[in-house]
Amino acid sequence: MSTPRTESTDLTRFVMRLGLVSLFADFAYEGSHAILGAFLATLKANPVLVGLVAGTGELLGSGMRLFAGHLADRTRRYWPIMAGGYLANLLVVPTLALAQNLWMAAPLVWAERLGKGLRTPARNVMLAQAGERLGAGRAFGLHTVLDQFGGLLGPLMVAGIVAALGYRAAFASLLVPAAVSLVMLGYARTLAPPLAARPAAEPSAALPVAFYGYMAFAALTVMGLAHFMLFSYHLAVIHRLAPPWIPVLYALAMGVNGLAALAAGRLFDRIGLKALYLLPLLLLVADPLQFLSRSPLGLVAAVTVWGAALGVQDGALRAGITRLVPSRRLGAAFGLFDLGLSLAWMVGSLAMGALYRIRPADLVIFGTATEVFALGALTVLMPRARGPGAPPPPRARRP
């Protein structure tokens, strides 16, 4: 009979196996995202179209998450659902090497987002179940560390290939890590410990009112979160960095993202939703640094703060859902939450692209306003979510 210590060790290993799957998947698609904005600039896209491609991709991906979340709750077939999503990386990301114009590239970007949307809710439900024993912040934070290690390595490899062979060779090279992610998924499935059985969710079961307030706060934060596609476009336009240095900056952001996610997850397990004040506060600093800085040091500071904000989002924002929603409805909650965030990110991306075309300072004003409103929304939400946001009581030990 397993002891609590043994169970905790097994669940930690399980989270790490899922993290390895995401590591290689992130190696592929974060490597592509690191150069995508600059690549679109070479295809003569303007900033409004770049914002449209980025925002629409996130919207389509999150629409898929809503469907996939309900599917995961109803069928509990987590592994086949994830396999279908990870397969999209293998098929789509390297194909960007063949795109000759924006109208060829955009559907491929959107298809990759749909694949990620398919796999994410099922994976998040399994992480949430593991987090019932480990702590939700710890489970999501540990997974994100491995996830973003791939996000660090992919852009670095891409930077070298761009310098030597150009953008198209860089996209084609990402076939290898994409294929490895599928192999690692099979490995994780073979060795995964059994998680707690969950009854199928009732379609009519309503989500708590506090969840929708939480989603509104999160939506406001991402409206002021500049997509790296737009930032890399900005870097290509201002000619302050040689093209190979753009993915290096993205790699730095992904490294910071992973470390910040682990720290934010631990902080969330200790103080609950209060940890999320960090997210809008960091974004208040990130936007001015990204679009008003001209020196290389300022641009390094920009991606560092931006990466830290993403880390709080990955390590704590989704963990907060586990404090507000019953476990049998987590798949639907994750799917709806991601859809709401992507709608907000699409609106924000379109607004930022249009404002950037006028002048970057207007983009910064827009981002600052959304984060101030987000701070206000979280302050209003806190008293209503105080109970669910408190650390969960310790569970009884198994004999």
PAPA-58824 format. One record per residue (C-alpha): residue number from 1; chain; x, y, z. Coordinates in Angstrom, 2 decimals, padded with zeros to 5 digits. Layout:
BEGIN
> nr  kette  u  v  w
> NUM  A  X  Y  Z
...
//
This chain:
BEGIN
> nr  kette  u  v  w
> 1  A  000.00  000.00  000.00
> 2  A  001.43  003.37  -000.98
> 3  A  002.39  005.92  001.65
> 4  A  001.70  009.66  001.32
> 5  A  005.42  010.23  000.61
> 6  A  005.46  007.59  -002.14
> 7  A  002.26  008.99  -003.65
> 8  A  003.72  012.50  -003.68
> 9  A  006.88  011.23  -005.38
> 10  A  004.89  009.37  -008.03
> 11  A  002.73  012.40  -008.74
> 12  A  005.79  014.65  -008.99
> 13  A  007.31  012.27  -011.53
> 14  A  004.02  012.25  -013.42
> 15  A  003.99  016.05  -013.60
> 16  A  007.59  015.99  -014.79
> 17  A  006.74  013.50  -017.55
> 18  A  003.99  015.76  -018.78
> 19  A  006.50  018.59  -018.53
> 20  A  008.93  016.73  -020.79
> 21  A  006.22  016.32  -023.41
> 22  A  005.59  020.06  -023.27
> 23  A  009.33  020.78  -023.28
> 24  A  009.78  019.36  -026.78
> 25  A  006.48  020.75  -028.01
> 26  A  007.51  024.20  -026.77
> 27  A  010.92  023.72  -028.37
> 28  A  009.05  023.53  -031.68
> 29  A  006.28  026.09  -031.43
> 30  A  008.06  028.63  -029.23
> 31  A  011.00  028.40  -031.59
> 32  A  008.63  029.30  -034.41
> 33  A  006.95  032.09  -032.44
> 34  A  010.33  033.65  -031.70
> 35  A  010.83  034.52  -035.37
> 36  A  007.28  034.60  -036.66
> 37  A  006.69  038.33  -036.34
> 38  A  010.01  039.16  -038.01
> 39  A  009.28  036.55  -040.70
> 40  A  005.89  038.15  -041.39
> 41  A  007.66  041.49  -041.76
> 42  A  009.75  039.94  -044.56
> 43  A  006.45  038.92  -046.20
> 44  A  005.42  042.61  -046.23
> 45  A  002.76  042.34  -043.50
> 46  A  001.80  045.57  -041.70
> 47  A  001.37  045.80  -037.89
> 48  A  -002.42  045.65  -038.02
> 49  A  -002.29  042.38  -039.97
> 50  A  000.35  040.99  -037.59
> 51  A  -001.94  041.81  -034.66
> 52  A  -004.87  040.25  -036.51
> 53  A  -002.99  037.01  -037.22
> 54  A  -001.80  036.78  -033.60
> 55  A  -005.15  037.62  -032.04
> 56  A  -007.20  035.42  -034.38
> 57  A  -004.86  032.50  -033.74
> 58  A  -005.34  032.81  -030.00
> 59  A  -009.11  033.12  -030.47
> 60  A  -009.37  030.02  -032.64
> 61  A  -007.15  028.07  -030.27
> 62  A  -009.28  028.98  -027.30
> 63  A  -012.52  028.21  -029.11
> 64  A  -011.05  024.76  -029.56
> 65  A  -010.17  024.69  -025.85
> 66  A  -013.81  025.30  -024.96
> 67  A  -014.85  022.32  -027.09
> 68  A  -011.94  020.17  -025.87
> 69  A  -012.66  021.03  -022.24
> 70  A  -016.25  019.80  -022.49
> 71  A  -015.03  016.75  -024.40
> 72  A  -012.51  015.95  -021.65
> 73  A  -015.16  016.30  -018.93
> 74  A  -017.66  014.13  -020.78
> 75  A  -015.33  011.35  -021.99
> 76  A  -012.30  011.54  -019.66
> 77  A  -010.23  010.34  -022.65
> 78  A  -007.37  012.67  -021.81
> 79  A  -004.55  010.91  -023.62
> 80  A  -006.15  010.55  -027.09
> 81  A  -007.27  014.17  -026.94
> 82  A  -003.75  015.32  -026.08
> 83  A  -002.20  013.16  -028.80
> 84  A  -004.36  014.81  -031.45
> 85  A  -003.28  018.24  -030.29
> 86  A  000.43  017.46  -030.13
> 87  A  000.26  015.94  -033.61
> 88  A  -000.56  019.41  -034.96
> 89  A  002.96  020.56  -034.04
> 90  A  004.46  017.77  -036.13
> 91  A  002.36  018.66  -039.14
> 92  A  002.11  022.44  -039.00
> 93  A  005.15  024.17  -037.50
> 94  A  007.77  022.91  -040.01
> 95  A  005.37  023.65  -042.89
> 96  A  005.80  027.37  -042.25
> 97  A  009.07  026.98  -044.16
> 98  A  006.98  026.72  -047.34
> 99  A  004.89  029.88  -046.81
> 100  A  005.49  032.44  -049.56
> 101  A  003.14  035.16  -048.33
> 102  A  000.98  036.18  -045.38
> 103  A  -002.06  034.37  -046.74
> 104  A  -000.15  031.09  -046.75
> 105  A  001.44  031.67  -043.34
> 106  A  -001.67  032.79  -041.45
> 107  A  -003.68  029.52  -041.81
> 108  A  -000.66  027.55  -040.61
> 109  A  -000.34  029.79  -037.55
> 110  A  -004.03  029.28  -036.84
> 111  A  -003.82  025.49  -037.31
> 112  A  -000.99  025.30  -034.79
> 113  A  -003.09  027.27  -032.28
> 114  A  -006.01  024.88  -032.85
> 115  A  -003.75  021.94  -032.06
> 116  A  -002.58  023.52  -028.83
> 117  A  -006.17  024.35  -027.94
> 118  A  -007.18  020.73  -028.38
> 119  A  -004.58  019.32  -026.01
> 120  A  -004.43  021.94  -023.26
> 121  A  -007.66  021.38  -021.24
> 122  A  -007.07  017.62  -020.89
> 123  A  -003.51  018.23  -019.75
> 124  A  -004.61  020.93  -017.29
> 125  A  -007.22  018.61  -015.75
> 126  A  -004.54  015.99  -015.11
> 127  A  -002.24  018.61  -013.62
> 128  A  -005.08  019.86  -011.42
> 129  A  -005.77  016.34  -010.17
> 130  A  -002.09  015.86  -009.35
> 131  A  -002.17  019.27  -007.65
> 132  A  -004.82  018.10  -005.21
> 133  A  -002.00  016.33  -003.36
> 134  A  001.02  018.35  -004.45
> 135  A  -000.58  021.81  -004.38
> 136  A  -002.04  023.32  -007.53
> 137  A  000.60  026.05  -007.71
> 138  A  003.41  023.53  -007.33
> 139  A  002.00  021.23  -010.03
> 140  A  001.41  024.00  -012.58
> 141  A  004.67  025.76  -011.67
> 142  A  006.82  022.61  -011.97
> 143  A  005.23  021.76  -015.30
> 144  A  005.84  025.29  -016.56
> 145  A  009.55  025.16  -015.63
> 146  A  010.06  022.19  -017.95
> 147  A  007.66  023.64  -020.51
> 148  A  009.60  026.89  -020.70
> 149  A  012.98  025.16  -020.75
> 150  A  011.90  024.02  -024.20
> 151  A  010.79  027.59  -024.84
> 152  A  014.34  028.65  -023.99
> 153  A  016.15  026.06  -026.13
> 154  A  013.95  026.37  -029.23
> 155  A  014.54  030.09  -029.84
> 156  A  018.29  029.69  -029.19
> 157  A  018.56  026.95  -031.80
> 158  A  016.44  028.97  -034.20
> 159  A  018.65  032.02  -033.67
> 160  A  021.71  030.09  -034.82
> 161  A  019.93  028.66  -037.86
> 162  A  018.52  032.07  -038.85
> 163  A  022.03  033.53  -038.67
> 164  A  023.48  030.74  -040.83
> 165  A  020.68  029.68  -043.18
> 166  A  017.68  032.00  -042.81
> 167  A  014.09  031.81  -041.60
> 168  A  012.86  028.95  -043.78
> 169  A  015.59  026.54  -042.70
> 170  A  014.84  027.44  -039.08
> 171  A  011.16  026.50  -039.45
> 172  A  012.04  023.23  -041.20
> 173  A  014.47  022.23  -038.42
> 174  A  011.63  022.27  -035.87
> 175  A  010.32  018.99  -037.30
> 176  A  012.75  017.13  -035.00
> 177  A  011.59  018.42  -031.57
> 178  A  007.96  018.21  -032.70
> 179  A  008.40  014.50  -033.44
> 180  A  010.22  013.92  -030.13
> 181  A  007.27  015.45  -028.24
> 182  A  005.03  012.68  -029.62
> 183  A  007.51  010.01  -028.55
> 184  A  007.65  011.52  -025.05
> 185  A  003.84  011.54  -024.89
> 186  A  003.82  007.78  -025.43
> 187  A  006.47  007.41  -022.71
> 188  A  004.44  009.49  -020.26
> 189  A  001.28  007.50  -021.01
> 190  A  003.02  004.18  -020.39
> 191  A  004.44  005.15  -017.00
> 192  A  001.70  007.46  -015.69
> 193  A  000.27  006.55  -012.26
> 194  A  -003.52  006.25  -012.02
> 195  A  -005.20  009.51  -011.03
> 196  A  -008.34  009.79  -008.99
> 197  A  -011.47  008.71  -010.83
> 198  A  -013.91  011.52  -011.53
> 199  A  -017.61  011.24  -012.33
> 200  A  -018.59  012.58  -015.72
> 201  A  -019.74  016.17  -015.53
> 202  A  -023.40  016.99  -015.94
> 203  A  -023.84  019.29  -018.97
> 204  A  -026.23  021.50  -017.01
> 205  A  -023.94  021.99  -014.00
> 206  A  -023.31  025.72  -013.63
> 207  A  -019.93  027.26  -012.93
> 208  A  -019.65  029.45  -009.80
> 209  A  -020.33  033.19  -010.14
> 210  A  -016.90  033.98  -008.69
> 211  A  -015.32  032.14  -011.62
> 212  A  -016.75  034.69  -014.06
> 213  A  -015.42  037.58  -011.99
> 214  A  -012.04  035.90  -011.98
> 215  A  -012.21  035.48  -015.76
> 216  A  -013.01  039.20  -016.14
> 217  A  -009.90  040.12  -014.16
> 218  A  -007.76  037.77  -016.25
> 219  A  -009.22  039.12  -019.49
> 220  A  -008.29  042.69  -018.54
> 221  A  -004.70  041.67  -017.83
> 222  A  -004.17  039.97  -021.19
> 223  A  -005.72  042.87  -023.11
> 224  A  -002.65  044.84  -022.06
> 225  A  -000.23  041.98  -022.75
> 226  A  001.59  042.68  -026.01
> 227  A  001.99  039.54  -028.12
> 228  A  005.63  038.76  -028.88
> 229  A  004.69  038.60  -032.55
> 230  A  003.99  042.34  -032.43
> 231  A  007.09  043.03  -030.32
> 232  A  009.34  041.11  -032.72
> 233  A  007.77  043.02  -035.59
> 234  A  008.65  046.22  -033.71
> 235  A  012.24  045.03  -033.27
> 236  A  012.52  044.27  -036.99
> 237  A  011.11  047.69  -037.92
> 238  A  013.29  049.83  -035.64
> 239  A  016.47  047.98  -036.73
> 240  A  018.02  048.09  -033.25
> 241  A  018.96  044.40  -033.32
> 242  A  020.23  042.01  -035.98
> 243  A  017.58  039.37  -036.84
> 244  A  019.31  036.47  -035.01
> 245  A  019.15  038.42  -031.72
> 246  A  015.36  038.57  -031.76
> 247  A  014.89  034.85  -030.95
> 248  A  017.67  035.15  -028.35
> 249  A  015.58  037.77  -026.55
> 250  A  012.59  035.45  -026.76
> 251  A  014.69  032.63  -025.29
> 252  A  015.60  034.90  -022.38
> 253  A  011.89  035.64  -021.82
> 254  A  011.06  031.92  -021.80
> 255  A  013.82  031.20  -019.29
> 256  A  012.52  033.92  -016.99
> 257  A  008.99  032.63  -017.58
> 258  A  009.86  029.18  -016.25
> 259  A  011.60  030.42  -013.11
> 260  A  008.87  032.97  -012.39
> 261  A  006.16  030.33  -012.86
> 262  A  007.75  028.07  -010.26
> 263  A  008.08  030.94  -007.79
> 264  A  004.56  032.23  -008.51
> 265  A  003.10  028.75  -008.09
> 266  A  004.72  028.36  -004.69
> 267  A  003.57  031.81  -003.67
> 268  A  000.03  031.02  -004.80
> 269  A  -000.03  027.86  -002.64
> 270  A  000.91  030.04  000.35
> 271  A  -001.22  033.17  -000.07
> 272  A  -003.84  032.26  -002.69
> 273  A  -005.26  034.80  -005.12
> 274  A  -003.27  037.68  -003.61
> 275  A  -000.28  036.39  -005.59
> 276  A  -002.03  037.52  -008.76
> 277  A  -001.52  041.21  -008.00
> 278  A  001.94  040.63  -009.46
> 279  A  000.55  040.06  -012.96
> 280  A  -000.90  043.52  -013.77
> 281  A  001.90  045.22  -011.82
> 282  A  004.54  043.56  -014.01
> 283  A  002.64  044.37  -017.20
> 284  A  002.44  048.03  -016.19
> 285  A  006.23  048.00  -016.51
> 286  A  006.55  045.67  -019.51
> 287  A  004.69  047.66  -022.18
> 288  A  006.68  050.91  -021.80
> 289  A  009.95  048.99  -021.81
> 290  A  009.01  047.00  -024.91
> 291  A  007.83  049.82  -027.15
> 292  A  009.57  052.94  -025.86
> 293  A  013.06  051.56  -025.11
> 294  A  015.67  051.95  -027.82
> 295  A  018.83  050.71  -026.13
> 296  A  019.78  047.01  -026.09
> 297  A  019.81  047.09  -022.27
> 298  A  016.27  048.47  -022.21
> 299  A  015.10  045.73  -024.59
> 300  A  016.69  043.06  -022.39
> 301  A  014.88  044.54  -019.39
> 302  A  011.65  044.55  -021.42
> 303  A  011.68  040.85  -022.24
> 304  A  012.77  040.00  -018.68
> 305  A  009.75  041.75  -017.15
> 306  A  007.47  040.41  -019.91
> 307  A  008.71  036.86  -019.27
> 308  A  008.16  037.26  -015.52
> 309  A  004.55  038.34  -016.18
> 310  A  003.99  035.25  -018.35
> 311  A  005.44  033.16  -015.52
> 312  A  002.87  034.50  -013.06
> 313  A  000.17  033.81  -015.61
> 314  A  001.32  030.22  -016.19
> 315  A  002.17  029.36  -012.59
> 316  A  -000.67  031.00  -010.69
> 317  A  -003.47  032.30  -012.93
> 318  A  -004.79  028.89  -014.01
> 319  A  -004.08  027.40  -010.60
> 320  A  -006.60  029.90  -009.22
> 321  A  -009.37  028.14  -011.13
> 322  A  -008.90  025.05  -008.95
> 323  A  -009.92  027.15  -005.91
> 324  A  -013.14  028.35  -007.53
> 325  A  -014.52  025.42  -009.54
> 326  A  -015.53  021.85  -008.52
> 327  A  -013.17  019.21  -009.86
> 328  A  -015.86  017.58  -012.04
> 329  A  -016.20  020.84  -014.01
> 330  A  -012.52  021.71  -014.38
> 331  A  -012.28  020.73  -018.06
> 332  A  -015.13  023.03  -019.04
> 333  A  -013.82  025.78  -016.75
> 334  A  -010.32  025.65  -018.26
> 335  A  -011.78  025.67  -021.77
> 336  A  -014.12  028.60  -021.12
> 337  A  -011.41  030.49  -019.25
> 338  A  -008.96  030.15  -022.12
> 339  A  -011.63  031.19  -024.62
> 340  A  -012.35  034.34  -022.60
> 341  A  -008.64  035.13  -022.35
> 342  A  -008.13  034.69  -026.06
> 343  A  -011.10  036.88  -026.94
> 344  A  -009.58  039.56  -024.74
> 345  A  -006.12  038.97  -026.22
> 346  A  -007.52  039.25  -029.75
> 347  A  -009.20  042.57  -028.91
> 348  A  -006.02  043.77  -027.23
> 349  A  -003.79  042.60  -030.10
> 350  A  -005.95  044.35  -032.70
> 351  A  -006.06  047.54  -030.64
> 352  A  -002.31  047.45  -030.01
> 353  A  -001.55  046.82  -033.69
> 354  A  -003.75  049.73  -034.74
> 355  A  -002.35  052.04  -032.05
> 356  A  001.23  051.06  -032.87
> 357  A  000.62  052.15  -036.46
> 358  A  -000.27  055.63  -035.12
> 359  A  002.55  055.78  -032.58
> 360  A  003.97  053.31  -030.02
> 361  A  003.19  055.66  -027.13
> 362  A  -000.55  055.24  -027.77
> 363  A  -000.13  051.48  -027.48
> 364  A  001.55  051.97  -024.09
> 365  A  -001.29  054.21  -022.88
> 366  A  -003.82  051.52  -023.84
> 367  A  -001.84  048.81  -022.04
> 368  A  -001.46  050.92  -018.92
> 369  A  -005.20  051.62  -018.75
> 370  A  -006.14  047.93  -019.02
> 371  A  -003.76  046.92  -016.22
> 372  A  -005.08  049.65  -013.91
> 373  A  -008.61  048.34  -014.50
> 374  A  -007.35  044.79  -013.87
> 375  A  -005.95  045.81  -010.48
> 376  A  -009.32  047.30  -009.60
> 377  A  -011.16  044.16  -010.73
> 378  A  -008.96  041.91  -008.61
> 379  A  -009.46  044.15  -005.58
> 380  A  -013.25  043.89  -006.00
> 381  A  -013.04  040.13  -006.47
> 382  A  -010.86  039.37  -003.43
> 383  A  -013.54  039.62  -000.69
> 384  A  -015.91  037.38  -002.66
> 385  A  -013.19  034.83  -003.37
> 386  A  -011.60  034.91  000.08
> 387  A  -012.92  031.50  001.04
> 388  A  -011.95  029.66  -002.14
> 389  A  -008.73  031.62  -002.39
> 390  A  -007.45  030.48  000.99
> 391  A  -005.02  027.57  001.09
> 392  A  -006.92  024.26  001.12
> 393  A  -007.09  022.32  004.38
> 394  A  -004.64  019.44  004.76
> 395  A  -005.98  016.11  003.54
> 396  A  -006.18  013.09  005.76
> 397  A  -003.29  010.68  005.39
> 398  A  -003.99  007.29  003.91
> 399  A  -003.28  004.31  006.15
//
